[in-house]
Amino acid sequence: MPIATDEATAESSSAATDSETAAAREAWDIEHEEKAHQIAEGDLNLRLKQNHKGIILLWLAWQSTGVIYGDIGTSPLYVYSSTFTSQPSYDDLVGALSIIIWSLTLIVTVKYCFIVLCADDDGQGGTFALYSLLARYAKIVRRDPNVSGMVRLERQRTGDMKPAGRNVRAFLEHSPVSQGLLKAFGVLGVSMVMADGVLTPAQSVLGAIQGIRVANPDLGTSAIVGISCTILVALFLIQPLGTTKVGTAFAPIVVIWLLFNLCSGIYNLAVHDHTVLKAFSPGYAFAYLVRNGRKGWESLGGLLLAFTGVEALFADLGAFGKRAIQLSWLCLAFPCLLFAYIGQAAFISADKSQTAFTNPFFNAVPPGTLYFSLVIAVLAAIVASQAMITSSFQLLSQVMRLSYFPHIKTVHTSRQFHEQVYMPLANWLLMIGTVIVTAVYNNTTSLGNAYGVCVIIVTMITTCMVSLVAIIIWRIPLVIVLFFFAMFASLDGAYMSSALRKVPEGAWFTLVLAFVLASIFVLWRWGKEQQWAAEATDRVVQSQLLQLSRTPPADADTKKDSSSNAPPQLSLTEAFGGGDLSTASGLGIFFDKTGGGGGGGDDIVPRVFTQFIRKFKARPELIVFFHMRPLSVPTVPAEERFVVTRANRHMPSSYRVTLRHGYLDNVLTHDLGLIIVEQLASFIRGGVADPGLPLENLPPAVRNEIDALGCSKTAQTVYILGKMVMRVRPVPGSLIRRFIRTVMLRSYLWIRENSRTKLADLDLDYDNLVEVGFVKEI
């Protein structure tokens, strides 16, 4: 009897220990799930905007000078010659100068520098950033259900908004037409800036090389085109160096150029005609337009060249930040450009030959500086291309992030400044485009007809969208918004109406190019939305897929063995064909696109896992749902990269592993499986009171889990990816509608099949890589 009593006591003690262990492990699992949610929430609210100060801010301002102001800074080379066809009268000269002064003041300084730069989307700039910003505060965009949990929404409560803001937001949210127009404005703005990215390098470099004719009039057209193309190729070849290095290297050229214009302007103002300073009175600008009527209105198409390149201030916001751009514009570029135009006007006013307006910069340089001015002008004009090249990279990264363009390789070129990027494919396509444009047009006169139209259309789009931001997000009173909108829209409208006259003369080229780009963006986004709608039907929770097998074990011994050493038998539900699942030894790492979220809770299983077990009726002994969460930071510390939780307490030996990584982290390596096993071992041991205990002293349940992990590690590690093949599903409707839909979907699928996948940089062991294919109709 004493022996029986001792055995009963031991069993009771063991049962109590097992119960305490199970309770501790459950508490550990719950704690880790809560921690995982907190980390996900923190990643969701991660702020990307960088607010640098001190020396770093000055360095960024220096870089921005070398990148942003090359385009707008070289406008003094051709503004007056593009405005006047004969020697202007003194009143017309002062009137044109007044328009230039107030355009730089109102459009560039007040509108862009102080208002538009504040309308950033978490540090990002450009018209598409305005669209994205509005989409954060109003429900105007259909989102990817797979990643919607990683989109930070900041919709304000209706009661906190002013009546005008409430009404405007309600109108946008309930009007498909207005939502379509907003999307079109955002896409069109990006497309036009990128179209200018093809035209600007050709225009600036051709203009620079043509300037050599001042010293060598015998230089032929073929030589000019050949030299220009060579310089353009060299310019694009240095882009992989990155924005920081290129901007830092180019900044001295732009600074010297701007300071030379400043000194030249002061010299001409002091020596020739200081009375042109009366142009600071806006009355001369109005008098000029009234006096010249239609001719004065047409001349606005030339005067707007004074601020071409202004969109680069906003488009490059992500690379440099608001403070750096404001500092470099207000302290350097703005005053230098004002004196450049004022000095040229003073020289033209006193010019006896009445030919200075045809080449205002070189004719107005101080005596003895002609050759120096020629060299620095050529260098500055070459550098002018950089503004639009960098803008194209910035804007393309935004449209990719919001699923308006297929994924292409993006290289972050700076560890310190997060949004400085380089895109190899975009760089080479821009290079090919600019070389072709240079060879075809071969002179700046024909190119000039195509220049400026896109710029002014983009500024008008920006005015409209920033007004919506001011009403809905900034909650500024409607009267104030309407006042500024009327002022800036009137300026933009006057310039745009004049510039549109150039459409038949050459501006059609940039508009057609912008339309083609916009069509690609819209087509890709529409195709993605169709894909998302089809994928929504594949969202399966574990209870819909798996169930505990109802087949009784063969005998009690088997039952005891299965409960202590082997995982419970799982089977597929009838909806997925039924049947028991066999267990294959080893570790199966299933790449999970959604991370278990996407609005459906953590029970959602990856589509690739559903397809795998449905086809093979088998499960790996150890299952890992592996999700990669990219963060917009250079690197994530190794100890903070992995977040581990159980996939489901009712599916044994299954875990979710989230890998948080920065854009400079190389995480998909050959030893990824070993790293995941180590993370799992640490997680399993953490569920006991003393994780440092030797293996033999651990509770049986924990020891069995560790043993299973070790066996899986030594058996094999298999990486399992999903390969979805999409086909067009026939739909009822008219013949024309079905034909258009089929053509658009096939075009989308063709682009999708020939574009880069997000896991193109996979550096895993391909011998252990399995792709599970399945067909999805859209």
JOJOKA-V284928 format. One line per field, one symbol per residue. phi: phi as a letter, one per 40 degrees, with the letter a starting at -180 (. if undefined). psi: psi as a letter, one per 40 degrees, with the letter a starting at -180 (. if undefined). burial: I if it has 16 or more other C-alpha atoms within 10 Angstrom, else O. A space follows every 50 residues. Layout:
BEGIN
phi = ???
psi = ???
burial = ???
END
This chain:
BEGIN
phi = .dcccccccccccccccccccccccccccccccccccccccccccccccb bcbgccccccccccccbccccccccdcacccccbbadccccccccccccc cccccccccccccbbccccccfgcbhccccccccccbacbbcbcccbccb bcbbcccdccbcdccccccccccbbdcccccccccccccccccccccccd dccccdcccccccccbccccccccccccccccccccccccchcccccccc ddccccdccccccccccccccbacccccccccccccccccccfdcccccc ccccccbchcccdcccdccbgccccccccccbcccccdcccccccccccc cccfbcccaccccccddgbccccccccccccccdccdccccccccccccc cbgbaccbcbbccbccbcbcbbbdcccccccccccccccccfaccccccc chccccccccccdcccccccccccfcdccccccccccccccccccccccc ccdccicdcccccccccccccccccccccccccccccccbccccbbaccc ccccacccccccccbbcdcbaccccbhghcccbcchbbbccbccggbggb gcccccdccdcccccbfabccbbbcbbbbcbcbcabddcbcbbbaccacc bcfbbbbbbcaccbccbcbcccdccccccccccccccbcbccccdcccdd cccccccccccccccabbcbbcbcbbbcccbciccccccccccccccccc cccbbcccbccdbbcccbbbbbcabbcb
psi = ddddddddddddddddddddddddddddddddddddddddddddehhdhh giibdddddddddddeddedcddedededddedieihiiddddddddddd dddddddddddddeddeefigfeiiiddddddddddeigehhihddedee hhifhiideeiidddddddddddehddddddddddddddddddddddddd ddddddddddddeddgeehidddddddddddddddddededidddddddd dddddddddddddddddddddcgeeeeeeehedddddddddebddddded dddeedeheddddddeddddidddddddddecddddddddddddddddde hdefedddgddddeiiieeddddddddddddddddddddddddddddddd defeiihihhhhehddhdehihhddddddddddddddddddeieddddde hddddddddddddddddddddddefiidddddddddddddddddddddde deddededddddddddddddddddddddddddddddeehhiddediihhe hiididdddddddddiiihiiiiddfeaiihihhiihhhhhhdefebfee ieehiidddddddddefiiidhhhhhhhghifidihideedhhhihdhee hifhihhhhhiieehgdgideddddddddddddddeeidgeeiideeiid ddddddddddddddcihhhhiighhiihhhiiaidddddddddddddddd dddeihidfdfhfihedfhhhhiihhh.
burial = OOOOOOOOOOOOOOOOOOOOIIOIIOOIIOOIIOOIOOOIOOIOOOOIII OIOOOOIIIIIIIIIIIIIIIIIIIIIIIIIIIIOOIIOOIIIIIIIIII IIIIIOIIIOIIIOOIIOIIIOIIIIIIIIIIIIIIIIIIOOIIIIOOII OOIOOOOOOOIOOIIIOOIOOIIOOOOOIOOIIIIIIIIIIIIIIIIIII IIIIIIIIIIIIOOOOOOOOOOOIIIOIIOIIOOIIOOIIOIIIIIIIOI IIIIIOIIIIIIIIIIIIIOOIIIOIIOIIOOOIIOOIIOOOOOOIIIII IIIIIIIIIIIIIIIIIIIIIIIIIIIIIOOIIIOIIIIIIIIIIIIIIO IOOOOIIIIIIIIIIIOOOIOOIIOIIIIIIIIIIIIIIIIIIIIIIIIO OOIIIIIIIIOIIIOOIIIIIIIIOIIOOIIIIIIOIIIOIIIIOOIIII IIIIIIIIIIIIIOIIIIIIIIIOIIOOOOIOOOIOOIIOIIIIIIIIII OIIOOIIIIIIOIIIOIIIIIIIIIIIIIOIIOOIOOOIIIIOOIIIOIO OOOOOOOOOOOOOOOIIOIIIIIOOIOIIIIIIOIIIIIIIIIIIIIIOO OIOIIIIIIIIIIIOOIIIIIIIIIIIIIOIIIIIIOOOOIIIIIIIIOO IIIIIIIIIIIIIIOOIOOOOIIOOIIOOIIOIIIIIIOOOOOOOOOIII OIIIIIOIIOIIIOOOIIIIIIOOOIOOOOOOOOOOOOOOOIOIIIIIIO IIOOOOOOOOOOOIIOOOOOOOOOOOOI
END
